[in-house]
Amino acid sequence: MARRVFLHVGPPKTGTSFLQEAWWQNQSALREHGLLYPGQHWMAHFHAAALVCENTTQLRRMQPRNRDAWNRLTDEISAFDGDALLSSERFAAAYADQADRALRRLEEVAAEVHVIVTARDLGRQLPSNWQQHVRSGGDKTLDQWWRAIASDEDARYWRSQDFAGLLERWSQGLPEDRAHLVVHAPPGSPKHLLWDRVCSVLGIDPTGIHPLTRMNASLGATHVELLRRVNAALPPGRNASAVGSFTKTFFAGQMIIPAMPSPPFVLPPDAHAWAVERATTMVSELRKHRYDVVGDLDDLIPDARAPEGITPQEISDADLLQLAVPVLARTLLQQKKSRDEIRPLRRAQRMRSQGRHAQGDDPQDRSRLGKVVTRARRLRASIANR
């Protein structure tokens, strides 16, 4: 049985990718410090969260070998006698009964269960969440998006992003001081503060583990508006999940962002004012509890003065055209490169089917061709699926 298990439940866009990649890349070093980050693959925690939250979309696509990820991870923790850590922002979507079952299982494999929530102010969180909506294939404008979540307190968004509700669900049956809220420092603070604060909760020396410096690249105002309009032009009956995954990793990350720099975008003044009001309410609720707060709760409330900058709705068609041309050029060159890579592999496959041997024909070629063709077929099917 483990001494302590820490469950980091996110939520999304609070430094989760940075933390998870740092933990995964330093898995061996963490173990030397007495902290187990279990799993044979970095996706194991994601699969475990999908199982805990009974996410039907993810479960449908999950390979059979991953359907016992939650049991495998908790069994690995049970066999360890030090501390252990699980992390996925997907846990934040759990309902109360799902969180309760997960916590009770963790109590079976560790003497103490701790929950970690990372949080930053809504003034930064909202733009990041909307950008994620667009990067995943969404086409709502920023104004449409924030007004929709502002008018629906029961929206799925708040199940993950209401820090007070999130801690309440994930601390059921636990002493409140075992529920840890790690607050992002204000803008302009040293970037290592989040890492240092999380390490203080885990009880490890932050100088002994070196997190990666790479961060997710953000879309600027022109970037995000171009992508949103492209999403809006896609067939309405498309496989949104498949296309969204491709959009996020390839089109946004490799085609749009490198094509041309774009200034960051800000919330419009009315959205910012609402974020201040909503964050103030949330912090007031948090103050009623005795959670372990690392940082300052006041840092979760945006500055009352709205930041200066451009909003996506201010982007002109001329701005979009200026960006769209190099994006199309990059996409064309990438398409040509992909075809050049596939051509010799297809030729080798064709010669094999005719009983002839092609120069350079080897198992690696066959494997590469199979993967490339499978990806291409899935993408074509997802776009054409009506």
N, C-alpha and C positions, 0 to 999 in steps of 0.2 A: 504493500500500500504506500502511496506517495505521502509525503509530509504535508504539502500544500499543493493545490491545483489552482491556477489562475485562468479564468475564462475571459478573454478579451472579446467583447461583443460588438465592437465598432463604436458608433455607427459609420456608414460610408462617408467618405470625403473628410475624414478627421485624421489623416495621416496613416490610415490603415495599410495601404500598399507599401509605404516606406517602412513601417514597422515590420510587416510580415516578411518582406524581402530581406531585411536586415537579420531577422531571426532565422530565416531559412538558410541564408548564406553563412551564418555563424552557428549553425546547429551543433557542430562538434565543440566549438569553443564554449558555447552555453552549457553543454553537458559537463565540461571540465569545471565550470563554475557551480555545478550542482543543479542546473535547470534543464529539464528535458523539454525539447520542442519536438513532439512525436511525429511520426509519419515517414513513409518512404518516398513520398512525392509531395511537392508544395501544394497540390490541389486537394490533398487529403482533408485538410481542415474545411475547405469550401464544400466538399462532398458531405462531410459530417454535419455541417450547418444546414445543408439542404435537407438532410434526413431528419434532423431535429425539428426543423420548421415545416416539414411535410410539404415542400414546394413541388407541386405537381409538374410544373413546366420543367424544372431541372431534373426531377426524378425520371421523367419520361425520356430524357436524353442521356441519362446516366448509364454507363456500362455496368453490366451485372457484377463485375469484380469490385466495383466501388460502392455497392449497396450495403456493405457492412462497415463502411469507413468509420462511423461513430463507435461501433463496438470495438473495432481494431485499435483506434486511438485510446479509448478508455481502458482497454485491456493492457495496452502498453504502459499507460500511466499507473495502473494497478501494480504492475511488476517492478516499478521504479521506487526507490526509497528516498528520493530527494524531492525537490519541487518540480512542478510541470506547468506547461503553458499551452493553452489552445487559443487560436485567434481566427476569427472570420467576421467581417462586418455583416455577413448574412444572418448571423445569430440575432441581430437587432430586429429582424422582422418577425420574431417568434411571438405567438400569442401567450397569454399567461399560463395556460395549461401545458403548452409545449415547453416553456421555460422551466416550469415546475418539474416536469419529468426529467429534463436534462440535469437540473440541479441535484435532484435526488440520486440520479445515476452517478454523478460526480462525488457525492457524499459516500458512495459505496467504494470508491477507489482512492480516496484521499482523506486524511484526518481533518483537513480544513479546506473549505471551498471559498475562493475569493473571485469577485467579478470586477472587471475593469471596463470603464466607459471612457473613451477619449472624446473631447468636446471642444468646439471653438464657436465664436460668436456668430449669430445668424447673419450679420452683415457680410461676412465672408462665406458662410455656409450656403446661403441661398444661391448666389451666383454660381458656386461650384456645383451644387445639386442640379441647377437648371442646365449647366453645361453638360453634365453627365447625361441628362435626359436627351439632349440633342446628339451627343456622341453615340448614344445607344440607339439612335434611329428616330427619336421624337421630333415633332415638327411644331410644337406649341411655341408661340412667342414668349419672351420673358414675362410680358404683361399678362398674357393668358395663363401662364403657368403659376405665377405667384398668387394671382387672384383666386385661382382654383383651390390651392392648398390653404389660403387664408380663410376661405369661406366654408371649409370642411374640416372640422377638428377630428373627425373620424377617418380621415383619409389615410391610406396606407403610408403616406409620407411621414405622418406624425408618429406612427408606431415605431419608426426607426429614429426620428429626429427630435422627438420630445425627450430631452435628457432626463427629466424628472420621471416621466412615465416609464422610460426604459430602465432606469435604476430600480424603480418600484417592482417591475415585473421580474427583473433578474436578481433581486435580493430576497426573494421569498424564502422564509425560513432561515435566513442568515443574519448574524449580528450586523447591524448597519455599518460598523467600522470595517467589515470585510467587503463592502461595496466601495470601490475606489473610483472617483471622478478625477481624471487627469485633464486639466484645462490647458488649452493652447495659450501661450503668451501673446500679448498684443502684437500687431504688425510692427515690423522693425526690430523685434527681439532676436537674439541669436538663434539660429536654426537648430542648434543641438539641444535646446531646452526641452522639447517634447521627449527626445530620447532619454535625457537625464532624468526627467520626471517619471517616465515609465519604469526606468531601471530602479529608481528609488522604491517604487511599489514592489517590484519583483525581488528586491534585496540583492541586486548584483552591482558590481562596480562598473559604471558606464565607461570608464577609461580602459577597461580590460577587453571590451567588445567594440569593434569598430563598425558602425553602421555605414551603409553605402550612401554616397552623396547624391546619387542620381535621383531626381524627382520626376513625377509625371509632368510632361509638358502641358501647359494650359492653352486653350484656344483664346485668341484675342477677339475683339469685337467683330472685325470683318470675317475672321475665320469662322466663328460660331454662326453668324448670320448666313454665310454662304452654305455651310453644312445644313443648317435648318431648312433653307429653301430647296436644297437638293433632296433632303428627306421628304419634303412636302410634294415633290414631283414624282416620287417613286410610286409604283402601282399600289393601290390601297389594300389589295388582297395578298400582299407579299408576306413571306415568312419573316415577321418583324424581328424575331429573336436572332435568326441566322444572319440577316442583313445587318442588324445592329451590331453584332459582334464583329463583322467584317468592316463596318464603317468605323468603329472605334479604333481598331488596331491598325488598319491599313489606310483607309481614305483620310481620316482625320490626322492620325499620327505620322504617316509617311508621305502623304501627298499635300495636304493643306498647310499644316503648320510650317514645314520647311520651305514652302514656296515663296513666302514673303512675310516679313514681320508685321504684326498688327498690335495696336495699343490694347491694353486690357480694358474690359468693360466694367461698368459699375451699375448698381441698382438705381432705378429712377427714384427721385425724392420720396414719392408716396410709398413705394415699396420699402425703402429704407426706414421711414417713419414707422411703418407697421412692424418691421423686424425689431426695432427698438422696443416697441410696446410688447410684442410677443415674448421677446427675450427677458424683459423685466418680470413678466408674469412667471416665466419658467424658473428664473433664479429665485423668486420669492418662494416658490414651492420647494425648491431644493434646500432652502435655508431652514425648512421645518424639520429636516432630518439630520441625523448624525453620521452621514456618509463621510468617508475619508476623502477630503478634497485636497488635491495636490495642485497648487496654484491658487488663483484668486477668482472667486465666483463673479466678481464685478467684471472680469475680462470676458465673460460670456455676453455682456450687454454692449452692443455697438455704440460707438460715439454718437451722441445726439445729432451732430452735424453730418449731413450726408456727404460722402466723399465726392470730390470733383472728378469728372471724367466723362467718357462717351458711353452711351447706352446703345445696345444693338439696334434699336429702332431708328437711331440716327444715322445708321450706315446707308449711304446712297447707292443707287444702282451703278454709278460710275466707280465707286469704291469696290463693289463686288466684281465688276468686270475686270478691273485692274488685277484683282487676285485670281479670278477664274482662269485667265489666260495661262499663267505659269502652272496652275494646278492641272489644267488639261494637258499641257506639255509634259509635265512630270508623269501623269497617268499614261499618256501615249508611250513614252519611253519605257515605263515599267511593263506595259503590255508587250512591247517588242522584246524586252529582255526575257519575259516569261515564256514567250513563244520560242525564242532561240534556245532556251533551256529545255523545253519540252521536245523540240523537233528531233534531236538525236536519240532521245529516249524512246520516242514513238517508233523511230526507224528500227531501233534494236528490237523492240517488241514485235514489229511487223515481220522482221526477218526470222525471229524465233518461231513465230506462228507458221512460217513457211518452211520450217525445218532447216534453216540456214543459221550460221553463226555470224554475228556482227562483231566487228572489232570493238573492243572495250566493253563487250556485253558481260556484265557480272551481276551478282545478287544485289549489290548496292544500287546499280542502275535501275533494276526492276523495282526495288523498294521505293526509290525516289519517284519513279514514274507513277507507281500506284498511288502514292500520297498526293502528288500534284494533280493527277486526273480526278481523284476523289474530291479534293478541295474545289476544283473547277466545276465538277458536276453539282456539288452541293450549292455553290454560289449561284450557278445558272438556274437550278431548280428553285432556290429560294426567291429569286427575283421574278421568275416566270410563274410561280405558284399563285394562282388567282382563285 
